[in-house]
Amino acid sequence: MKSSNGRPRGGGGGPESSVEKHEVHDPALAAGAATGHTRYDDPWYDALASGWGELDGTGTPAPAVPPAPRGEAGTARVADVYLEVQRSAAFREVRSRYRRFVIPGFAVFFSWYVGYVVTAQTAPGLMTRPVAGAVNVAMVAGLGQFLTTFVFTWAYARHARLRRDRAALDLRWDTQELTRGLRGGER
């Protein structure tokens, strides 16, 4: 069987193993492998990073991606674009809409949570009062905690979709267009 990156997986005819033998590309590691010391890959790491010895399809190692140049005038201009967007009225409006929902929502939700915990500690008689059969006030309030979590999550997603997402996407698009123009159209 092959993994998602095309390398064979497992030890052959036996059952597939989550621990594979490491393909040795480093001479120092090759010496250790020759002496009988087996090195194993991390089972959660299934792809090589660029420039770490993978082949480009012609049998030769693929070239490493060069690091981005630092300190160039182009980099400073791109940073200026982001600062300009951050200072724009549209960005401030998106942030304002976010804060107008999140700050009061957090205050209400946190107060409700702390109120539940404090009441459970300071008024155990109230919390043990039966509501219906074996169900007491503490159980109803605890289930209310779960319910308000889901309601707040739904309300946040709805608010984001209706009030912020379109404006944020427009800002992102404008920013990408401005930076693409500074970089000379490269992607």
N, C-alpha and C positions, 0 to 999 in steps of 0.2 A: 504494500500500500504506500502511496506517496502523500507527503504533507502538502499544505497549501503552497509552499514555495518550490515544489518539484523534487525535493530531496527524498530518497527512500526512507521509509520509516520502519522501525522494528528490526528484529534480528534475523529475518529470513522467513523460514517456514513456520516458526512458532507464533504464539499470539503477539499482537502488537504491544509494544512497550512504550510507556510515556517517557522513558529515559533512553536517549540515543547516544551512540558513540559520537564523539566530537571529531569533525574533519579537521585535522591539524594543518594549519597554514604557517605557524610560527616555528622556526627551526629549534628553538629552545623547548617548545612543547613536543615537537617531533622526537627529540631525544628522550624525553620522559615517556612517550608512548612506546618507543622502541625497547625500553627497559621493562616493559610490562605494566607500567602505571597507566591505567585507563582513565581518561577524562570524560565526563558526561556533560551533555548540554543541559541547560535549564529547560525543563519540560514545557514551561509556559512561554518560552521565547521561540517563535516559529519562523522568523524571517531575519536575514542578515541585514545589517545596516549598510548603506551605500559605501563602497570602498573597502569592504572587509573581506575581499577575496572571492566574491561571487564572479561567475563567468558571464560575459556579455552575449553569449549565443554563438560566438565564433571560436570559442575555446581559449580566449585570452581574458585575463582579469579585466573587469570593467573599471574605467577610470573613476577615481574618487571625485566627489563633488567639491570644487574649490570653496574655501570659506568666503563669506561675503566681505568685501573690502570695507575697512573702517576708516572713519575720519575724512571721507571724501565730501566734496561740496554737495553732491547729489543726496547723500544721506541726511545732511543738515536741512536741505530743502524739503525732503519727505517729512522730517520731524516738524518743520514749520507748517506743513499742510495739516498734520494732526493737531497741532496747537491752535491753528486757525479754526478748525472744525470744533474743537473743544470750547473756544470762545464764542462760537456762533449762537445766535438766538434759537435756532432749531435744536441744537444739542442741549441748551439750557432748558428748553421746553420739555424735551424727552426726559431729562433728569428730574425736572420738577414734577411731571406726571407720575414718575416712579416713586418719588418721595411722598407725594400726596396720598398714595395708596399704601405704601409699605409702612411708613411711620405710624399712622393711626392703627393699621391692621396689626402691627407688631404689639402696640400698646394694649389693644383689646385682647389679643390672643394671650400675651404674657400675663396680663392681669387675671384672666380667667384661669390660667394654669396655676399661678401662685395662689390665687384664691382657693382653688381646689385643695392644694397641698396644705395650706395654712388651716383651712377649715377641717381637714382630716386630722390634723394634729391638735388643734385647740378645741374642737367640738365633736368628740367621738360619739357623744349621745345623739347629736343631730345626724351624723353620717350613718349610724346603725338603725335609724328609724325606718321601719318597713314601709315600702310603697305599695307593693302588690305581692303577697305571698312571701317568698324568700328573697325577693328583690328589695334592696334597701337604697337609701339616698346615695350612698357612696358608689354603688354599682351604676346607678343612673348617671351620676356626675362623671364617672370614669368613662362610660360609653359616650357621654356627651363630649369628652375630650377628643375621642377618636372622630366623632361626627364633625366637630368644629375644625379639626385638622383637614379633613377632606373638603369641607365647605370653603375654608380659607384657600386651599390649594386651587380649587375650581375658580373661586372669585379672582385670585391672582392671575391665573392663566387667561381668564376672560378679559380682565382689565388690560393685560399686556396685549392680547390680540386686538381688542377694539380701540385702545387708546395710545399704544406706544409702538407696536411692531412696524406699522407702515412708515412712520416717521423715522424710526431707527434704521430700517432698510434703505430708505432714501438717503439718509446720512452716510450709511456704509457705501452705497453705490457712488455717491458724490466723492467720497474720500478715495475710493479705489480708482475712479476716473482721474482725479487730480494726481494721485501718486503714479498711475500708469503713464500719464503725460510727462511727468518729471523723469521717469526711468527710460523714456524713449520707446514706449510701446511694448516692452518686454513683459512676459507673464511670469 
